[in-house]
Amino acid sequence: MRELSIILPAKNEAEGLKRTLPELRAAYPSAEIIVVDDGSTDQTAAIAREQGASVLSSPYSMGNGAAIKRGARAASGQILVFMDADGQHSAGHIAQLLAKLDEGYDMVVGARDSSGQANLHRGLANAFYNKLASHMTGHRIDDLTSGFRAVRAERFREFLHLLPNGFSYPTTSTMAFFRSAYPVAYVPIPVAKRVGNGSHIRPIKDGIRFLLIIFKIATLYSPMKLFGPISLAFFLIGLGYYGYTFVTEHRFTNMSVLLFSAAVIIFLIGLISEQITNLTYRRDG
């Protein structure tokens, strides 16, 4: 079994691969390099083969997450490195991730600085996601959406069934690792300008999708951190409304009943979700 497998999901990234693959091969001549061609219409697959990479091609685009899953299943290395094929990530920074991994971590993520954000809106959105995810997990998350990471293959494959086929596999895998008490570390890295094809991320649509995924994973990670505050908010609103109607009308209104009932129902949903979460992550043997 090879020690290191480097996986690059690629959709119309022929120009980026011309720069990235030679650098990878020079830096890691014995590593397994896998390019997952996600339904590209340019020379992505041909260029990857010319550079000596193994190529997994899809007849149509299945999404970034699907490419990651296909690459992870096919890889033979004990350590997996995921990186973009557009030239943003440098082969020279892989050594920093691997060195940190050797300190006892199961996942090391390359955390982008402010210069690595595509624009101001993206930077603000990512900062918000990092804060929210940090609250949900109870751990500091420096870059929730970075696709540049090194992981132990055995650990990563445990969560393939949780990963979405579209964008934001980093979100899901990061929170799943924290939930399962697998240590995660962050290493600050600079990010270069993209080469060739523009970003496939659509800011509004994928921004909403990232946010939804955070809440989905929150229900798998720590549901009561999501449902508990919502339940409490409904209870306090109901209590306040009851106090107001009691003083002004001297009665207990239907709206107060509805708000109190909603608080109890949301709390019970959170409690059930917490039990399901424990069963989902229980490890036998």
C-alpha positions, 0 to 999 in steps of 0.5 A: 500500500502506498503511503500517500495519495493526492486527490484532485477533483477537476472540472474543466481545469486543464490549464491549472493541471498543467502547472499543478501536476508537474509540481506534485510529481517533482515534490512527491515522485512516489505518491499516488496522484488521482485526478477525478475528472468531473464531466469536463468538456476540455482536455482535463483528462488528457492532460492528467494522463500525460502528466502520469496521473491516474484518472477517474472520469465521469460521463457527466458532472456529479459534483465536487463532493462526488469527485472527492468520494470517488477519489477516496474510494479508489486511493490506495494510500494510508494518507489522503491529501485533497487539493484543488486542481486550479493552481490555488494550492501549492505542492510545497504546502503539503509538507506542512500538512503532513508534518502536523498530521504526524503530531497525532492529528487525524485531519489537518486543514490548510486555513486560508488567510484573507488574501485567499478569499475570492472577494469581500462577501465570500470572506465575510460569509466564511467568517460567519460560517466559521463562528457558527460551526465553532459554536456547534462543535465547541472547537475553534474552526479557522476555515470551514470550507477549505478543500486543502487538507490531509487526512488519515484514509481509514478515518475519512472513509468512515464518513463518506456516506455523510458527504454531499455530492455537491460543494461543501464536503469540507464542512461535512467532513470537518464537523463529522471528525470533531463529532467523532473525537478525531483530532483536527488541526489547522495550518495557515497557508497562502492561496494563489490566484486561480488558473484558467476556468473561473470558480464554479461556486455561485455565491448566493445559491451555494452560500445558502447551501453551505448554511443549510449543510451546517444546520444539517450537520449540527443535527448530527453533531449536537442537535440540542445546541440547535433545538435548545435555544429555539425551544427556549426562545418560543417558551420565553415569547410565550411567557412574555405574551401570557404576562402581557395578556394576563395584565391587560385582559386577565386571561390565558390566550390561545396564542400563549398555548400555541407558543408553549406547545411549540417550545415543548415540541421543538425541545422533544424533537431535539431530544430525539435527535440527540439520541439518534445522533448517539446511535449514528456515531456509536462504534462497536468493537 
